[in-house]
Amino acid sequence: MWTTDIEMIDNWIEETKQPYETLFSEKDDGIYILPKKWQERIGI
């Protein structure tokens, strides 16, 4: 079974109880690791 990069990062975040979440941007072609609730901090 194959796991995507985002799934592997999300699994690591969950298993180690990190205060982060992942975001994938097609426009910028990248995976970003951001603090949880980052939308609230910037008013989205």
Backbone atoms as SQL, in Angstrom:
CREATE TABLE atoms (id INTEGER PRIMARY KEY, chain TEXT, resi INTEGER, resn TEXT, atom TEXT, x REAL, y REAL, z REAL);
INSERT INTO atoms VALUES
  (1, 'A', 1, 'MET', 'N', 0.841, -1.182, 0.000),
  (2, 'A', 1, 'MET', 'CA', 0.000, 0.000, 0.000),
  (3, 'A', 1, 'MET', 'C', 0.883, 1.241, 0.000),
  (4, 'A', 2, 'TRP', 'N', 0.590, 2.161, -0.884),
  (5, 'A', 2, 'TRP', 'CA', 1.364, 3.394, -0.991),
  (6, 'A', 2, 'TRP', 'C', 0.742, 4.492, -0.140),
  (7, 'A', 3, 'THR', 'N', 1.601, 5.311, 0.441),
  (8, 'A', 3, 'THR', 'CA', 1.150, 6.439, 1.240),
  (9, 'A', 3, 'THR', 'C', 1.712, 7.716, 0.636),
  (10, 'A', 4, 'THR', 'N', 0.867, 8.732, 0.488),
  (11, 'A', 4, 'THR', 'CA', 1.336, 9.997, -0.072),
  (12, 'A', 4, 'THR', 'C', 2.190, 10.737, 0.958),
  (13, 'A', 5, 'ASP', 'N', 2.916, 11.733, 0.490),
  (14, 'A', 5, 'ASP', 'CA', 3.742, 12.533, 1.389),
  (15, 'A', 5, 'ASP', 'C', 2.903, 13.201, 2.472),
  (16, 'A', 6, 'ILE', 'N', 1.768, 13.757, 2.067),
  (17, 'A', 6, 'ILE', 'CA', 0.906, 14.430, 3.042),
  (18, 'A', 6, 'ILE', 'C', 0.386, 13.442, 4.069),
  (19, 'A', 7, 'GLU', 'N', 0.001, 12.248, 3.643),
  (20, 'A', 7, 'GLU', 'CA', -0.481, 11.231, 4.585),
  (21, 'A', 7, 'GLU', 'C', 0.616, 10.843, 5.573),
  (22, 'A', 8, 'MET', 'N', 1.840, 10.719, 5.104),
  (23, 'A', 8, 'MET', 'CA', 2.948, 10.380, 6.007),
  (24, 'A', 8, 'MET', 'C', 3.186, 11.500, 7.015),
  (25, 'A', 9, 'ILE', 'N', 3.151, 12.730, 6.554),
  (26, 'A', 9, 'ILE', 'CA', 3.346, 13.869, 7.461),
  (27, 'A', 9, 'ILE', 'C', 2.203, 13.940, 8.459),
  (28, 'A', 10, 'ASP', 'N', 0.954, 13.784, 7.975),
  (29, 'A', 10, 'ASP', 'CA', -0.206, 13.808, 8.875),
  (30, 'A', 10, 'ASP', 'C', -0.123, 12.694, 9.915),
  (31, 'A', 11, 'ASN', 'N', 0.313, 11.513, 9.506),
  (32, 'A', 11, 'ASN', 'CA', 0.471, 10.406, 10.455),
  (33, 'A', 11, 'ASN', 'C', 1.504, 10.751, 11.516),
  (34, 'A', 12, 'TRP', 'N', 2.621, 11.336, 11.108),
  (35, 'A', 12, 'TRP', 'CA', 3.658, 11.735, 12.052),
  (36, 'A', 12, 'TRP', 'C', 3.126, 12.775, 13.025),
  (37, 'A', 13, 'ILE', 'N', 2.394, 13.761, 12.513),
  (38, 'A', 13, 'ILE', 'CA', 1.816, 14.803, 13.366),
  (39, 'A', 13, 'ILE', 'C', 0.891, 14.177, 14.400),
  (40, 'A', 14, 'GLU', 'N', 0.045, 13.258, 13.949),
  (41, 'A', 14, 'GLU', 'CA', -0.916, 12.611, 14.839),
  (42, 'A', 14, 'GLU', 'C', -0.223, 11.724, 15.873),
  (43, 'A', 15, 'GLU', 'N', 0.725, 10.903, 15.416),
  (44, 'A', 15, 'GLU', 'CA', 1.404, 9.960, 16.312),
  (45, 'A', 15, 'GLU', 'C', 2.246, 10.658, 17.374),
  (46, 'A', 16, 'THR', 'N', 2.857, 11.775, 17.016),
  (47, 'A', 16, 'THR', 'CA', 3.736, 12.471, 17.961),
  (48, 'A', 16, 'THR', 'C', 3.064, 13.668, 18.625),
  (49, 'A', 17, 'LYS', 'N', 1.751, 13.827, 18.335),
  (50, 'A', 17, 'LYS', 'CA', 0.951, 14.899, 18.950),
  (51, 'A', 17, 'LYS', 'C', 1.574, 16.283, 18.743),
  (52, 'A', 18, 'GLN', 'N', 1.986, 16.538, 17.517),
  (53, 'A', 18, 'GLN', 'CA', 2.568, 17.832, 17.171),
  (54, 'A', 18, 'GLN', 'C', 1.467, 18.887, 17.013),
  (55, 'A', 19, 'PRO', 'N', 1.750, 20.145, 17.298),
  (56, 'A', 19, 'PRO', 'CA', 0.736, 21.197, 17.176),
  (57, 'A', 19, 'PRO', 'C', 0.677, 21.786, 15.760),
  (58, 'A', 20, 'TYR', 'N', 0.711, 20.922, 14.758),
  (59, 'A', 20, 'TYR', 'CA', 0.753, 21.371, 13.376),
  (60, 'A', 20, 'TYR', 'C', -0.330, 20.715, 12.547),
  (61, 'A', 21, 'GLU', 'N', -0.539, 21.262, 11.340),
  (62, 'A', 21, 'GLU', 'CA', -1.371, 20.633, 10.336),
  (63, 'A', 21, 'GLU', 'C', -0.715, 20.882, 8.978),
  (64, 'A', 22, 'THR', 'N', -1.082, 20.087, 7.990),
  (65, 'A', 22, 'THR', 'CA', -0.473, 20.221, 6.674),
  (66, 'A', 22, 'THR', 'C', -1.414, 20.938, 5.718),
  (67, 'A', 23, 'LEU', 'N', -0.817, 21.603, 4.756),
  (68, 'A', 23, 'LEU', 'CA', -1.551, 22.285, 3.712),
  (69, 'A', 23, 'LEU', 'C', -0.806, 22.044, 2.411),
  (70, 'A', 24, 'PHE', 'N', -1.542, 21.627, 1.376),
  (71, 'A', 24, 'PHE', 'CA', -0.930, 21.441, 0.066),
  (72, 'A', 24, 'PHE', 'C', -1.412, 22.549, -0.845),
  (73, 'A', 25, 'SER', 'N', -0.493, 23.188, -1.532),
  (74, 'A', 25, 'SER', 'CA', -0.838, 24.253, -2.465),
  (75, 'A', 25, 'SER', 'C', -0.442, 23.832, -3.871),
  (76, 'A', 26, 'GLU', 'N', -1.450, 23.665, -4.729),
  (77, 'A', 26, 'GLU', 'CA', -1.155, 23.359, -6.131),
  (78, 'A', 26, 'GLU', 'C', -0.514, 24.558, -6.812),
  (79, 'A', 27, 'LYS', 'N', -0.988, 25.750, -6.461),
  (80, 'A', 27, 'LYS', 'CA', -0.462, 26.984, -7.057),
  (81, 'A', 27, 'LYS', 'C', 1.045, 27.117, -6.801),
  (82, 'A', 28, 'ASP', 'N', 1.444, 26.897, -5.561),
  (83, 'A', 28, 'ASP', 'CA', 2.854, 27.027, -5.188),
  (84, 'A', 28, 'ASP', 'C', 3.590, 25.704, -5.253),
  (85, 'A', 29, 'ASP', 'N', 2.866, 24.635, -5.603),
  (86, 'A', 29, 'ASP', 'CA', 3.436, 23.299, -5.760),
  (87, 'A', 29, 'ASP', 'C', 4.255, 22.878, -4.544),
  (88, 'A', 30, 'GLY', 'N', 3.590, 22.884, -3.385),
  (89, 'A', 30, 'GLY', 'CA', 4.324, 22.491, -2.197),
  (90, 'A', 30, 'GLY', 'C', 3.432, 22.064, -1.058),
  (91, 'A', 31, 'ILE', 'N', 4.032, 21.410, -0.093),
  (92, 'A', 31, 'ILE', 'CA', 3.385, 21.003, 1.146),
  (93, 'A', 31, 'ILE', 'C', 3.920, 21.909, 2.241),
  (94, 'A', 32, 'TYR', 'N', 3.003, 22.454, 3.015),
  (95, 'A', 32, 'TYR', 'CA', 3.401, 23.355, 4.084),
  (96, 'A', 32, 'TYR', 'C', 2.926, 22.798, 5.411),
  (97, 'A', 33, 'ILE', 'N', 3.762, 22.933, 6.441),
  (98, 'A', 33, 'ILE', 'CA', 3.416, 22.523, 7.796),
  (99, 'A', 33, 'ILE', 'C', 3.193, 23.805, 8.583),
  (100, 'A', 34, 'LEU', 'N', 1.949, 23.984, 9.036),
  (101, 'A', 34, 'LEU', 'CA', 1.547, 25.216, 9.705),
  (102, 'A', 34, 'LEU', 'C', 1.051, 24.917, 11.111),
  (103, 'A', 35, 'PRO', 'N', 1.126, 25.914, 12.000),
  (104, 'A', 35, 'PRO', 'CA', 0.570, 25.719, 13.336),
  (105, 'A', 35, 'PRO', 'C', -0.938, 25.481, 13.237),
  (106, 'A', 36, 'LYS', 'N', -1.470, 24.653, 14.130),
  (107, 'A', 36, 'LYS', 'CA', -2.919, 24.439, 14.155),
  (108, 'A', 36, 'LYS', 'C', -3.621, 25.774, 14.359),
  (109, 'A', 37, 'LYS', 'N', -4.818, 25.872, 13.790),
  (110, 'A', 37, 'LYS', 'CA', -5.647, 27.079, 13.863),
  (111, 'A', 37, 'LYS', 'C', -4.966, 28.287, 13.221),
  (112, 'A', 38, 'TRP', 'N', -4.105, 28.055, 12.230),
  (113, 'A', 38, 'TRP', 'CA', -3.409, 29.163, 11.575),
  (114, 'A', 38, 'TRP', 'C', -4.378, 30.100, 10.876),
  (115, 'A', 39, 'GLN', 'N', -5.536, 29.587, 10.416),
  (116, 'A', 39, 'GLN', 'CA', -6.520, 30.446, 9.747),
  (117, 'A', 39, 'GLN', 'C', -7.041, 31.529, 10.702),
  (118, 'A', 40, 'GLU', 'N', -7.276, 31.150, 11.951),
  (119, 'A', 40, 'GLU', 'CA', -7.782, 32.103, 12.938),
  (120, 'A', 40, 'GLU', 'C', -6.766, 33.219, 13.186),
  (121, 'A', 41, 'ARG', 'N', -5.492, 32.874, 13.139),
  (122, 'A', 41, 'ARG', 'CA', -4.458, 33.856, 13.414),
  (123, 'A', 41, 'ARG', 'C', -4.355, 34.930, 12.334),
  (124, 'A', 42, 'ILE', 'N', -4.706, 34.534, 11.091),
  (125, 'A', 42, 'ILE', 'CA', -4.606, 35.520, 10.010),
  (126, 'A', 42, 'ILE', 'C', -5.974, 36.036, 9.572),
  (127, 'A', 43, 'GLY', 'N', -7.032, 35.584, 10.260),
  (128, 'A', 43, 'GLY', 'CA', -8.359, 36.097, 10.009),
  (129, 'A', 43, 'GLY', 'C', -9.107, 35.480, 8.843),
  (130, 'A', 44, 'ILE', 'N', -8.850, 34.213, 8.554),
  (131, 'A', 44, 'ILE', 'CA', -9.581, 33.539, 7.468),
  (132, 'A', 44, 'ILE', 'C', -10.777, 32.827, 8.063);
